[in-house]
Amino acid sequence: MGEFELIDIIRTRCVHARNDVALGIGDDAALLDAPAGRQLAVCTDTLVAGVHFPRDTAPDDIGWKSLAVNLSDLAAMGAEPAWAQLALTLPDADGGFVERFAGGFAELANAHGVALVGGDVTQGPLTVTVTALGLVPRGMALTRSGARLGDAVFVTGTLGDAAGALELLRHREAGTGDRPDAFPALLARLNRPAPRLAAGLALRGIASACIDVSDGLLADLGRLCNASGVGAEIAADALPVSPQLASSCDAGTCRMLALSGGDDYELCFTAPATRTVEIDALLADAGCAATRIGRIVTGASVHVQDARGNPIDTPRAGWEHFPR
């Protein structure tokens, strides 16, 4: 198939009508009508085969995840998603792959009212780059820089499931382990993360700082602390771990995966401890739980403590593309 035939597949599968799209796919640039009183939140993520997803991942799962990781960034900003652009690099002009990829992308886009308004298709190693654009009332965006001393640290959902799936896949490839019964549920968390958009909207005006957990809790909370000029103390026993992960790994591995595994796409945020009950209620209405896991303190680092307050060594904070 030719380039433009592939683009036609994507355009057909990802069509979504929005009144604020004055001109979408098919011209040199899209024309979008941004409403008065709102700011644009813009983010971009690139996924590379063999780095961000296993090479044998299903095309529809790749399509879903490529959009989900961007919507997670918008969720962390308290933004409502509106539009997206897609740059897809393919080894071959495989129409069947593109059909399935676009189907997974469209499934998530349609669920959140996202219109695909442009992009590009090129030849090369399988790589997906998505730019997502969202809207947030002026002055209401959540950022990483607002955490204050005494704030509580919270995280949505559970941590470590996606990294647990990767760990089990590695063991299988090495011939050193079997798939536990919970493997399909963990793999679903890896392949189809659920961006916490409703939670992000609910936290506007309440959270003092927020970040999504993509590279690992320690790494991403560390970035939040660095932006806010504070430190944090985390209680290891408070980390929310799913029953599926707990049944598949020993306690030490679960803790390691929850702290530094990455690919969770949950929200880590800070807020006054006095608002804990309110946060619990708001996020329950948003379809996810929030767990209080620590507090903001003086300093510039994230420290993990056991039940007696003793420090726990954490040699690995999370994923890095260019480790030193």
C-alpha positions as protocol buffer text, in pm:
chain_id: "A"
residue {
  index: 1
  type: MET
  ca { x: 0 y: 0 z: 0 }
}
residue {
  index: 2
  type: GLY
  ca { x: 107 y: 358 z: -56 }
}
residue {
  index: 3
  type: GLU
  ca { x: 155 y: 627 z: 208 }
}
residue {
  index: 4
  type: PHE
  ca { x: -172 y: 802 z: 137 }
}
residue {
  index: 5
  type: GLU
  ca { x: -368 y: 479 z: 140 }
}
residue {
  index: 6
  type: LEU
  ca { x: -231 y: 413 z: 488 }
}
residue {
  index: 7
  type: ILE
  ca { x: -330 y: 765 z: 592 }
}
residue {
  index: 8
  type: ASP
  ca { x: -680 y: 705 z: 458 }
}
residue {
  index: 9
  type: ILE
  ca { x: -709 y: 395 z: 679 }
}
residue {
  index: 10
  type: ILE
  ca { x: -613 y: 599 z: 985 }
}
residue {
  index: 11
  type: ARG
  ca { x: -843 y: 889 z: 891 }
}
residue {
  index: 12
  type: THR
  ca { x: -1138 y: 653 z: 837 }
}
residue {
  index: 13
  type: ARG
  ca { x: -1089 y: 457 z: 1158 }
}
residue {
  index: 14
  type: CYS
  ca { x: -1013 y: 759 z: 1379 }
}
residue {
  index: 15
  type: VAL
  ca { x: -1283 y: 997 z: 1260 }
}
residue {
  index: 16
  type: HIS
  ca { x: -1441 y: 1184 z: 1552 }
}
residue {
  index: 17
  type: ALA
  ca { x: -1658 y: 1491 z: 1507 }
}
residue {
  index: 18
  type: ARG
  ca { x: -1584 y: 1792 z: 1725 }
}
residue {
  index: 19
  type: ASN
  ca { x: -1731 y: 2136 z: 1663 }
}
residue {
  index: 20
  type: ASP
  ca { x: -1397 y: 2299 z: 1750 }
}
residue {
  index: 21
  type: VAL
  ca { x: -1214 y: 2135 z: 1456 }
}
residue {
  index: 22
  type: ALA
  ca { x: -1238 y: 2391 z: 1176 }
}
residue {
  index: 23
  type: LEU
  ca { x: -1005 y: 2192 z: 950 }
}
residue {
  index: 24
  type: GLY
  ca { x: -871 y: 1844 z: 1024 }
}
residue {
  index: 25
  type: ILE
  ca { x: -672 y: 1576 z: 841 }
}
residue {
  index: 26
  type: GLY
  ca { x: -594 y: 1645 z: 476 }
}
residue {
  index: 27
  type: ASP
  ca { x: -429 y: 1987 z: 469 }
}
residue {
  index: 28
  type: ASP
  ca { x: -85 y: 2116 z: 564 }
}
residue {
  index: 29
  type: ALA
  ca { x: -201 y: 2194 z: 918 }
}
residue {
  index: 30
  type: ALA
  ca { x: -514 y: 2162 z: 1127 }
}
residue {
  index: 31
  type: LEU
  ca { x: -725 y: 2461 z: 1230 }
}
residue {
  index: 32
  type: LEU
  ca { x: -867 y: 2440 z: 1580 }
}
residue {
  index: 33
  type: ASP
  ca { x: -1098 y: 2678 z: 1765 }
}
residue {
  index: 34
  type: ALA
  ca { x: -974 y: 2719 z: 2122 }
}
residue {
  index: 35
  type: PRO
  ca { x: -1246 y: 2857 z: 2354 }
}
residue {
  index: 36
  type: ALA
  ca { x: -1197 y: 3183 z: 2540 }
}
residue {
  index: 37
  type: GLY
  ca { x: -1081 y: 3161 z: 2901 }
}
residue {
  index: 38
  type: ARG
  ca { x: -900 y: 2832 z: 2856 }
}
residue {
  index: 39
  type: GLN
  ca { x: -535 y: 2744 z: 2815 }
}
residue {
  index: 40
  type: LEU
  ca { x: -393 y: 2477 z: 2587 }
}
residue {
  index: 41
  type: ALA
  ca { x: -207 y: 2189 z: 2749 }
}
residue {
  index: 42
  type: VAL
  ca { x: 21 y: 2020 z: 2494 }
}
residue {
  index: 43
  type: CYS
  ca { x: 229 y: 1704 z: 2538 }
}
residue {
  index: 44
  type: THR
  ca { x: 423 y: 1462 z: 2318 }
}
residue {
  index: 45
  type: ASP
  ca { x: 541 y: 1105 z: 2375 }
}
residue {
  index: 46
  type: THR
  ca { x: 728 y: 864 z: 2151 }
}
residue {
  index: 47
  type: LEU
  ca { x: 701 y: 486 z: 2176 }
}
residue {
  index: 48
  type: VAL
  ca { x: 970 y: 268 z: 2016 }
}
residue {
  index: 49
  type: ALA
  ca { x: 927 y: -105 z: 1951 }
}
residue {
  index: 50
  type: GLY
  ca { x: 1144 y: -309 z: 2185 }
}
residue {
  index: 51
  type: VAL
  ca { x: 1188 y: -15 z: 2423 }
}
residue {
  index: 52
  type: HIS
  ca { x: 839 y: 100 z: 2522 }
}
residue {
  index: 53
  type: PHE
  ca { x: 653 y: -215 z: 2427 }
}
residue {
  index: 54
  type: PRO
  ca { x: 753 y: -576 z: 2343 }
}
residue {
  index: 55
  type: ARG
  ca { x: 796 y: -631 z: 1972 }
}
residue {
  index: 56
  type: ASP
  ca { x: 517 y: -890 z: 1964 }
}
residue {
  index: 57
  type: THR
  ca { x: 259 y: -654 z: 2117 }
}
residue {
  index: 58
  type: ALA
  ca { x: -72 y: -660 z: 1928 }
}
residue {
  index: 59
  type: PRO
  ca { x: -118 y: -362 z: 1690 }
}
residue {
  index: 60
  type: ASP
  ca { x: -444 y: -251 z: 1854 }
}
residue {
  index: 61
  type: ASP
  ca { x: -273 y: -246 z: 2195 }
}
residue {
  index: 62
  type: ILE
  ca { x: 10 y: -32 z: 2052 }
}
residue {
  index: 63
  type: GLY
  ca { x: -248 y: 209 z: 1912 }
}
residue {
  index: 64
  type: TRP
  ca { x: -429 y: 233 z: 2247 }
}
residue {
  index: 65
  type: LYS
  ca { x: -112 y: 278 z: 2450 }
}
residue {
  index: 66
  type: SER
  ca { x: 37 y: 542 z: 2218 }
}
residue {
  index: 67
  type: LEU
  ca { x: -258 y: 767 z: 2294 }
}
residue {
  index: 68
  type: ALA
  ca { x: -301 y: 659 z: 2658 }
}
residue {
  index: 69
  type: VAL
  ca { x: 45 y: 772 z: 2766 }
}
residue {
  index: 70
  type: ASN
  ca { x: -28 y: 1120 z: 2632 }
}
residue {
  index: 71
  type: LEU
  ca { x: -373 y: 1139 z: 2787 }
}
residue {
  index: 72
  type: SER
  ca { x: -208 y: 1046 z: 3117 }
}
residue {
  index: 73
  type: ASP
  ca { x: 11 y: 1358 z: 3086 }
}
residue {
  index: 74
  type: LEU
  ca { x: -300 y: 1569 z: 3028 }
}
residue {
  index: 75
  type: ALA
  ca { x: -464 y: 1406 z: 3330 }
}
residue {
  index: 76
  type: ALA
  ca { x: -166 y: 1507 z: 3544 }
}
residue {
  index: 77
  type: MET
  ca { x: -225 y: 1868 z: 3435 }
}
residue {
  index: 78
  type: GLY
  ca { x: -596 y: 1856 z: 3512 }
}
residue {
  index: 79
  type: ALA
  ca { x: -669 y: 1912 z: 3142 }
}
residue {
  index: 80
  type: GLU
  ca { x: -962 y: 1786 z: 2938 }
}
residue {
  index: 81
  type: PRO
  ca { x: -836 y: 1614 z: 2619 }
}
residue {
  index: 82
  type: ALA
  ca { x: -952 y: 1752 z: 2286 }
}
residue {
  index: 83
  type: TRP
  ca { x: -721 y: 1681 z: 1990 }
}
residue {
  index: 84
  type: ALA
  ca { x: -428 y: 1462 z: 1891 }
}
residue {
  index: 85
  type: GLN
  ca { x: -172 y: 1427 z: 1614 }
}
residue {
  index: 86
  type: LEU
  ca { x: -4 y: 1102 z: 1516 }
}
residue {
  index: 87
  type: ALA
  ca { x: 334 y: 1036 z: 1352 }
}
residue {
  index: 88
  type: LEU
  ca { x: 365 y: 667 z: 1264 }
}
residue {
  index: 89
  type: THR
  ca { x: 688 y: 512 z: 1135 }
}
residue {
  index: 90
  type: LEU
  ca { x: 647 y: 165 z: 985 }
}
residue {
  index: 91
  type: PRO
  ca { x: 900 y: -90 z: 854 }
}
residue {
  index: 92
  type: ASP
  ca { x: 655 y: -189 z: 579 }
}
residue {
  index: 93
  type: ALA
  ca { x: 332 y: -59 z: 426 }
}
residue {
  index: 94
  type: ASP
  ca { x: 124 y: -314 z: 616 }
}
residue {
  index: 95
  type: GLY
  ca { x: -240 y: -217 z: 578 }
}
residue {
  index: 96
  type: GLY
  ca { x: -358 y: -488 z: 818 }
}
residue {
  index: 97
  type: PHE
  ca { x: -127 y: -361 z: 1092 }
}
residue {
  index: 98
  type: VAL
  ca { x: -242 y: -1 z: 1038 }
}
residue {
  index: 99
  type: GLU
  ca { x: -609 y: -105 z: 1042 }
}
residue {
  index: 100
  type: ARG
  ca { x: -570 y: -273 z: 1379 }
}
residue {
  index: 101
  type: PHE
  ca { x: -342 y: 0 z: 1517 }
}
residue {
  index: 102
  type: ALA
  ca { x: -595 y: 268 z: 1421 }
}
residue {
  index: 103
  type: GLY
  ca { x: -874 y: 63 z: 1576 }
}
residue {
  index: 104
  type: GLY
  ca { x: -704 y: 56 z: 1916 }
}
residue {
  index: 105
  type: PHE
  ca { x: -616 y: 425 z: 1892 }
}
residue {
  index: 106
  type: ALA
  ca { x: -974 y: 515 z: 1795 }
}
residue {
  index: 107
  type: GLU
  ca { x: -1125 y: 306 z: 2074 }
}
residue {
  index: 108
  type: LEU
  ca { x: -956 y: 515 z: 2340 }
}
residue {
  index: 109
  type: ALA
  ca { x: -992 y: 843 z: 2147 }
}
residue {
  index: 110
  type: ASN
  ca { x: -1366 y: 796 z: 2108 }
}
residue {
  index: 111
  type: ALA
  ca { x: -1405 y: 711 z: 2477 }
}
residue {
  index: 112
  type: HIS
  ca { x: -1264 y: 1054 z: 2569 }
}
residue {
  index: 113
  type: GLY
  ca { x: -1388 y: 1270 z: 2281 }
}
residue {
  index: 114
  type: VAL
  ca { x: -1045 y: 1312 z: 2122 }
}
residue {
  index: 115
  type: ALA
  ca { x: -1025 y: 1409 z: 1754 }
}
residue {
  index: 116
  type: LEU
  ca { x: -724 y: 1304 z: 1548 }
}
residue {
  index: 117
  type: VAL
  ca { x: -647 y: 1615 z: 1342 }
}
residue {
  index: 118
  type: GLY
  ca { x: -321 y: 1537 z: 1161 }
}
residue {
  index: 119
  type: GLY
  ca { x: 19 y: 1371 z: 1159 }
}
residue {
  index: 120
  type: ASP
  ca { x: 251 y: 1180 z: 930 }
}
residue {
  index: 121
  type: VAL
  ca { x: 335 y: 830 z: 805 }
}
residue {
  index: 122
  type: THR
  ca { x: 695 y: 739 z: 719 }
}
residue {
  index: 123
  type: GLN
  ca { x: 911 y: 429 z: 666 }
}
residue {
  index: 124
  type: GLY
  ca { x: 1162 y: 307 z: 923 }
}
residue {
  index: 125
  type: PRO
  ca { x: 1181 y: 110 z: 1252 }
}
residue {
  index: 126
  type: LEU
  ca { x: 840 y: 86 z: 1422 }
}
residue {
  index: 127
  type: THR
  ca { x: 798 y: 409 z: 1617 }
}
residue {
  index: 128
  type: VAL
  ca { x: 487 y: 597 z: 1727 }
}
residue {
  index: 129
  type: THR
  ca { x: 482 y: 964 z: 1826 }
}
residue {
  index: 130
  type: VAL
  ca { x: 161 y: 1125 z: 1948 }
}
residue {
  index: 131
  type: THR
  ca { x: 100 y: 1486 z: 2039 }
}
residue {
  index: 132
  type: ALA
  ca { x: -210 y: 1543 z: 2251 }
}
residue {
  index: 133
  type: LEU
  ca { x: -375 y: 1877 z: 2319 }
}
residue {
  index: 134
  type: GLY
  ca { x: -616 y: 1951 z: 2600 }
}
residue {
  index: 135
  type: LEU
  ca { x: -800 y: 2241 z: 2757 }
}
residue {
  index: 136
  type: VAL
  ca { x: -789 y: 2371 z: 3112 }
}
residue {
  index: 137
  type: PRO
  ca { x: -949 y: 2682 z: 3265 }
}
residue {
  index: 138
  type: ARG
  ca { x: -696 y: 2964 z: 3284 }
}
residue {
  index: 139
  type: GLY
  ca { x: -494 y: 2944 z: 3605 }
}
residue {
  index: 140
  type: MET
  ca { x: -636 y: 2602 z: 3705 }
}
residue {
  index: 141
  type: ALA
  ca { x: -372 y: 2367 z: 3561 }
}
residue {
  index: 142
  type: LEU
  ca { x: -205 y: 2123 z: 3798 }
}
residue {
  index: 143
  type: THR
  ca { x: 175 y: 2144 z: 3791 }
}
residue {
  index: 144
  type: ARG
  ca { x: 471 y: 1976 z: 3957 }
}
residue {
  index: 145
  type: SER
  ca { x: 584 y: 2287 z: 4144 }
}
residue {
  index: 146
  type: GLY
  ca { x: 319 y: 2348 z: 4411 }
}
residue {
  index: 147
  type: ALA
  ca { x: 396 y: 2092 z: 4683 }
}
residue {
  index: 148
  type: ARG
  ca { x: 433 y: 2245 z: 5029 }
}
residue {
  index: 149
  type: LEU
  ca { x: 582 y: 2126 z: 5358 }
}
residue {
  index: 150
  type: GLY
  ca { x: 333 y: 1914 z: 5548 }
}
residue {
  index: 151
  type: ASP
  ca { x: 131 y: 1814 z: 5240 }
}
residue {
  index: 152
  type: ALA
  ca { x: 32 y: 1451 z: 5216 }
}
residue {
  index: 153
  type: VAL
  ca { x: 147 y: 1243 z: 4918 }
}
residue {
  index: 154
  type: PHE
  ca { x: -116 y: 1035 z: 4740 }
}
residue {
  index: 155
  type: VAL
  ca { x: -124 y: 796 z: 4446 }
}
residue {
  index: 156
  type: THR
  ca { x: -421 y: 671 z: 4246 }
}
residue {
  index: 157
  type: GLY
  ca { x: -491 y: 307 z: 4169 }
}
residue {
  index: 158
  type: THR
  ca { x: -223 y: 45 z: 4221 }
}
residue {
  index: 159
  type: LEU
  ca { x: 147 y: 38 z: 4139 }
}
residue {
  index: 160
  type: GLY
  ca { x: 375 y: -218 z: 3979 }
}
residue {
  index: 161
  type: ASP
  ca { x: 130 y: -419 z: 3767 }
}
residue {
  index: 162
  type: ALA
  ca { x: 275 y: -331 z: 3426 }
}
residue {
  index: 163
  type: ALA
  ca { x: 632 y: -383 z: 3546 }
}
residue {
  index: 164
  type: GLY
  ca { x: 518 y: -712 z: 3697 }
}
residue {
  index: 165
  type: ALA
  ca { x: 396 y: -824 z: 3356 }
}
residue {
  index: 166
  type: LEU
  ca { x: 733 y: -738 z: 3203 }
}
residue {
  index: 167
  type: GLU
  ca { x: 912 y: -926 z: 3481 }
}
residue {
  index: 168
  type: LEU
  ca { x: 703 y: -1236 z: 3413 }
}
residue {
  index: 169
  type: LEU
  ca { x: 765 y: -1205 z: 3039 }
}
residue {
  index: 170
  type: ARG
  ca { x: 1142 y: -1192 z: 3101 }
}
residue {
  index: 171
  type: HIS
  ca { x: 1125 y: -1504 z: 3316 }
}
residue {
  index: 172
  type: ARG
  ca { x: 925 y: -1683 z: 3046 }
}
residue {
  index: 173
  type: GLU
  ca { x: 1177 y: -1589 z: 2778 }
}
residue {
  index: 174
  type: ALA
  ca { x: 1460 y: -1710 z: 3001 }
}
residue {
  index: 175
  type: GLY
  ca { x: 1274 y: -2033 z: 3073 }
}
residue {
  index: 176
  type: THR
  ca { x: 1284 y: -1969 z: 3447 }
}
residue {
  index: 177
  type: GLY
  ca { x: 919 y: -1929 z: 3534 }
}
residue {
  index: 178
  type: ASP
  ca { x: 558 y: -2010 z: 3450 }
}
residue {
  index: 179
  type: ARG
  ca { x: 273 y: -1770 z: 3392 }
}
residue {
  index: 180
  type: PRO
  ca { x: 61 y: -1730 z: 3705 }
}
residue {
  index: 181
  type: ASP
  ca { x: -317 y: -1710 z: 3679 }
}
residue {
  index: 182
  type: ALA
  ca { x: -298 y: -1331 z: 3726 }
}
residue {
  index: 183
  type: PHE
  ca { x: -71 y: -1279 z: 3424 }
}
residue {
  index: 184
  type: PRO
  ca { x: -347 y: -1172 z: 3180 }
}
residue {
  index: 185
  type: ALA
  ca { x: -464 y: -899 z: 3420 }
}
residue {
  index: 186
  type: LEU
  ca { x: -110 y: -770 z: 3468 }
}
residue {
  index: 187
  type: LEU
  ca { x: -45 y: -779 z: 3093 }
}
residue {
  index: 188
  type: ALA
  ca { x: -360 y: -574 z: 3035 }
}
residue {
  index: 189
  type: ARG
  ca { x: -220 y: -304 z: 3266 }
}
residue {
  index: 190
  type: LEU
  ca { x: 97 y: -300 z: 3054 }
}
residue {
  index: 191
  type: ASN
  ca { x: -71 y: -296 z: 2714 }
}
residue {
  index: 192
  type: ARG
  ca { x: -380 y: -86 z: 2786 }
}
residue {
  index: 193
  type: PRO
  ca { x: -316 y: 162 z: 3068 }
}
residue {
  index: 194
  type: ALA
  ca { x: -618 y: 367 z: 3176 }
}
residue {
  index: 195
  type: PRO
  ca { x: -535 y: 740 z: 3186 }
}
residue {
  index: 196
  type: ARG
  ca { x: -679 y: 896 z: 3503 }
}
residue {
  index: 197
  type: LEU
  ca { x: -851 y: 1186 z: 3328 }
}
residue {
  index: 198
  type: ALA
  ca { x: -1156 y: 1206 z: 3555 }
}
residue {
  index: 199
  type: ALA
  ca { x: -928 y: 1203 z: 3859 }
}
residue {
  index: 200
  type: GLY
  ca { x: -718 y: 1486 z: 3716 }
}
residue {
  index: 201
  type: LEU
  ca { x: -1027 y: 1700 z: 3661 }
}
residue {
  index: 202
  type: ALA
  ca { x: -1151 y: 1625 z: 4013 }
}
residue {
  index: 203
  type: LEU
  ca { x: -818 y: 1732 z: 4165 }
}
residue {
  index: 204
  type: ARG
  ca { x: -821 y: 2083 z: 4015 }
}
residue {
  index: 205
  type: GLY
  ca { x: -827 y: 2333 z: 4300 }
}
residue {
  index: 206
  type: ILE
  ca { x: -737 y: 2062 z: 4554 }
}
residue {
  index: 207
  type: ALA
  ca { x: -400 y: 1909 z: 4462 }
}
residue {
  index: 208
  type: SER
  ca { x: -103 y: 2135 z: 4524 }
}
residue {
  index: 209
  type: ALA
  ca { x: 115 y: 1943 z: 4274 }
}
residue {
  index: 210
  type: CYS
  ca { x: 70 y: 1645 z: 4043 }
}
residue {
  index: 211
  type: ILE
  ca { x: 265 y: 1419 z: 3808 }
}
residue {
  index: 212
  type: ASP
  ca { x: 183 y: 1096 z: 3626 }
}
residue {
  index: 213
  type: VAL
  ca { x: 381 y: 785 z: 3716 }
}
residue {
  index: 214
  type: SER
  ca { x: 541 y: 671 z: 3392 }
}
residue {
  index: 215
  type: ASP
  ca { x: 907 y: 604 z: 3479 }
}
residue {
  index: 216
  type: GLY
  ca { x: 852 y: 479 z: 3835 }
}
residue {
  index: 217
  type: LEU
  ca { x: 712 y: 629 z: 4156 }
}
residue {
  index: 218
  type: LEU
  ca { x: 1051 y: 722 z: 4303 }
}
residue {
  index: 219
  type: ALA
  ca { x: 1172 y: 883 z: 3981 }
}
residue {
  index: 220
  type: ASP
  ca { x: 854 y: 1077 z: 3912 }
}
residue {
  index: 221
  type: LEU
  ca { x: 788 y: 1185 z: 4270 }
}
residue {
  index: 222
  type: GLY
  ca { x: 1152 y: 1294 z: 4276 }
}
residue {
  index: 223
  type: ARG
  ca { x: 1083 y: 1519 z: 3975 }
}
residue {
  index: 224
  type: LEU
  ca { x: 782 y: 1668 z: 4154 }
}
residue {
  index: 225
  type: CYS
  ca { x: 990 y: 1732 z: 4466 }
}
residue {
  index: 226
  type: ASN
  ca { x: 1269 y: 1888 z: 4261 }
}
residue {
  index: 227
  type: ALA
  ca { x: 1024 y: 2125 z: 4090 }
}
residue {
  index: 228
  type: SER
  ca { x: 870 y: 2218 z: 4426 }
}
residue {
  index: 229
  type: GLY
  ca { x: 1198 y: 2251 z: 4619 }
}
residue {
  index: 230
  type: VAL
  ca { x: 1100 y: 1993 z: 4881 }
}
residue {
  index: 231
  type: GLY
  ca { x: 1164 y: 1634 z: 4985 }
}
residue {
  index: 232
  type: ALA
  ca { x: 929 y: 1344 z: 5059 }
}
residue {
  index: 233
  type: GLU
  ca { x: 901 y: 1049 z: 5294 }
}
residue {
  index: 234
  type: ILE
  ca { x: 719 y: 740 z: 5166 }
}
residue {
  index: 235
  type: ALA
  ca { x: 587 y: 454 z: 5382 }
}
residue {
  index: 236
  type: ALA
  ca { x: 669 y: 128 z: 5206 }
}
residue {
  index: 237
  type: ASP
  ca { x: 381 y: -54 z: 5377 }
}
residue {
  index: 238
  type: ALA
  ca { x: 133 y: 201 z: 5238 }
}
residue {
  index: 239
  type: LEU
  ca { x: 212 y: 137 z: 4871 }
}
residue {
  index: 240
  type: PRO
  ca { x: -105 y: 15 z: 4694 }
}
residue {
  index: 241
  type: VAL
  ca { x: -42 y: -321 z: 4529 }
}
residue {
  index: 242
  type: SER
  ca { x: -307 y: -516 z: 4339 }
}
residue {
  index: 243
  type: PRO
  ca { x: -410 y: -866 z: 4447 }
}
residue {
  index: 244
  type: GLN
  ca { x: -295 y: -987 z: 4104 }
}
residue {
  index: 245
  type: LEU
  ca { x: 59 y: -860 z: 4159 }
}
residue {
  index: 246
  type: ALA
  ca { x: 68 y: -981 z: 4519 }
}
residue {
  index: 247
  type: SER
  ca { x: -27 y: -1331 z: 4407 }
}
residue {
  index: 248
  type: SER
  ca { x: 240 y: -1337 z: 4135 }
}
residue {
  index: 249
  type: CYS
  ca { x: 549 y: -1202 z: 4315 }
}
residue {
  index: 250
  type: ASP
  ca { x: 700 y: -1213 z: 4662 }
}
residue {
  index: 251
  type: ALA
  ca { x: 662 y: -911 z: 4891 }
}
residue {
  index: 252
  type: GLY
  ca { x: 1009 y: -772 z: 4822 }
}
residue {
  index: 253
  type: THR
  ca { x: 962 y: -788 z: 4445 }
}
residue {
  index: 254
  type: CYS
  ca { x: 618 y: -627 z: 4472 }
}
residue {
  index: 255
  type: ARG
  ca { x: 767 y: -338 z: 4668 }
}
residue {
  index: 256
  type: MET
  ca { x: 1051 y: -294 z: 4419 }
}
residue {
  index: 257
  type: LEU
  ca { x: 811 y: -295 z: 4124 }
}
residue {
  index: 258
  type: ALA
  ca { x: 573 y: -50 z: 4294 }
}
residue {
  index: 259
  type: LEU
  ca { x: 856 y: 191 z: 4374 }
}
residue {
  index: 260
  type: SER
  ca { x: 1053 y: 184 z: 4051 }
}
residue {
  index: 261
  type: GLY
  ca { x: 885 y: -37 z: 3792 }
}
residue {
  index: 262
  type: GLY
  ca { x: 720 y: 235 z: 3585 }
}
residue {
  index: 263
  type: ASP
  ca { x: 452 y: 217 z: 3315 }
}
residue {
  index: 264
  type: ASP
  ca { x: 179 y: 260 z: 3579 }
}
residue {
  index: 265
  type: TYR
  ca { x: 27 y: 583 z: 3441 }
}
residue {
  index: 266
  type: GLU
  ca { x: -131 y: 654 z: 3777 }
}
residue {
  index: 267
  type: LEU
  ca { x: -131 y: 1003 z: 3927 }
}
residue {
  index: 268
  type: CYS
  ca { x: 98 y: 1093 z: 4215 }
}
residue {
  index: 269
  type: PHE
  ca { x: -12 y: 1415 z: 4381 }
}
residue {
  index: 270
  type: THR
  ca { x: 20 y: 1623 z: 4693 }
}
residue {
  index: 271
  type: ALA
  ca { x: -251 y: 1801 z: 4889 }
}
residue {
  index: 272
  type: PRO
  ca { x: -316 y: 1924 z: 5242 }
}
residue {
  index: 273
  type: ALA
  ca { x: -366 y: 1624 z: 5469 }
}
residue {
  index: 274
  type: THR
  ca { x: -685 y: 1786 z: 5602 }
}
residue {
  index: 275
  type: ARG
  ca { x: -851 y: 1721 z: 5265 }
}
residue {
  index: 276
  type: THR
  ca { x: -795 y: 1345 z: 5266 }
}
residue {
  index: 277
  type: VAL
  ca { x: -1161 y: 1254 z: 5324 }
}
residue {
  index: 278
  type: GLU
  ca { x: -1270 y: 1495 z: 5050 }
}
residue {
  index: 279
  type: ILE
  ca { x: -1014 y: 1350 z: 4809 }
}
residue {
  index: 280
  type: ASP
  ca { x: -1130 y: 995 z: 4883 }
}
residue {
  index: 281
  type: ALA
  ca { x: -1487 y: 1089 z: 4799 }
}
residue {
  index: 282
  type: LEU
  ca { x: -1404 y: 1285 z: 4484 }
}
residue {
  index: 283
  type: LEU
  ca { x: -1182 y: 1016 z: 4338 }
}
residue {
  index: 284
  type: ALA
  ca { x: -1431 y: 743 z: 4423 }
}
residue {
  index: 285
  type: ASP
  ca { x: -1679 y: 939 z: 4209 }
}
residue {
  index: 286
  type: ALA
  ca { x: -1408 y: 958 z: 3939 }
}
residue {
  index: 287
  type: GLY
  ca { x: -1381 y: 579 z: 3935 }
}
residue {
  index: 288
  type: CYS
  ca { x: -1052 y: 522 z: 4112 }
}
residue {
  index: 289
  type: ALA
  ca { x: -917 y: 503 z: 4463 }
}
residue {
  index: 290
  type: ALA
  ca { x: -647 y: 725 z: 4613 }
}
residue {
  index: 291
  type: THR
  ca { x: -399 y: 601 z: 4872 }
}
residue {
  index: 292
  type: ARG
  ca { x: -207 y: 826 z: 5109 }
}
residue {
  index: 293
  type: ILE
  ca { x: 152 y: 699 z: 5095 }
}
residue {
  index: 294
  type: GLY
  ca { x: 364 y: 968 z: 5261 }
}
residue {
  index: 295
  type: ARG
  ca { x: 429 y: 1334 z: 5329 }
}
residue {
  index: 296
  type: ILE
  ca { x: 627 y: 1629 z: 5203 }
}
residue {
  index: 297
  type: VAL
  ca { x: 928 y: 1727 z: 5416 }
}
residue {
  index: 298
  type: THR
  ca { x: 1228 y: 1954 z: 5399 }
}
residue {
  index: 299
  type: GLY
  ca { x: 1517 y: 1843 z: 5182 }
}
residue {
  index: 300
  type: ALA
  ca { x: 1559 y: 1749 z: 4819 }
}
residue {
  index: 301
  type: SER
  ca { x: 1518 y: 1369 z: 4806 }
}
residue {
  index: 302
  type: VAL
  ca { x: 1256 y: 1097 z: 4832 }
}
residue {
  index: 303
  type: HIS
  ca { x: 1313 y: 856 z: 5122 }
}
residue {
  index: 304
  type: VAL
  ca { x: 1134 y: 525 z: 5174 }
}
residue {
  index: 305
  type: GLN
  ca { x: 1074 y: 399 z: 5527 }
}
residue {
  index: 306
  type: ASP
  ca { x: 962 y: 69 z: 5680 }
}
residue {
  index: 307
  type: ALA
  ca { x: 688 y: 36 z: 5944 }
}
residue {
  index: 308
  type: ARG
  ca { x: 933 y: 139 z: 6220 }
}
residue {
  index: 309
  type: GLY
  ca { x: 1050 y: 449 z: 6035 }
}
residue {
  index: 310
  type: ASN
  ca { x: 1382 y: 296 z: 5933 }
}
residue {
  index: 311
  type: PRO
  ca { x: 1517 y: 387 z: 5589 }
}
residue {
  index: 312
  type: ILE
  ca { x: 1492 y: 131 z: 5309 }
}
residue {
  index: 313
  type: ASP
  ca { x: 1765 y: 122 z: 5048 }
}
residue {
  index: 314
  type: THR
  ca { x: 1630 y: 195 z: 4700 }
}
residue {
  index: 315
  type: PRO
  ca { x: 1917 y: 160 z: 4452 }
}
residue {
  index: 316
  type: ARG
  ca { x: 1696 y: 205 z: 4147 }
}
residue {
  index: 317
  type: ALA
  ca { x: 1454 y: 498 z: 4116 }
}
residue {
  index: 318
  type: GLY
  ca { x: 1300 y: 415 z: 3779 }
}
residue {
  index: 319
  type: TRP
  ca { x: 1347 y: 402 z: 3404 }
}
residue {
  index: 320
  type: GLU
  ca { x: 1609 y: 614 z: 3230 }
}
residue {
  index: 321
  type: HIS
  ca { x: 1672 y: 621 z: 2856 }
}
residue {
  index: 322
  type: PHE
  ca { x: 2033 y: 731 z: 2901 }
}
residue {
  index: 323
  type: PRO
  ca { x: 2153 y: 595 z: 3236 }
}
residue {
  index: 324
  type: ARG
  ca { x: 2486 y: 728 z: 3355 }
}
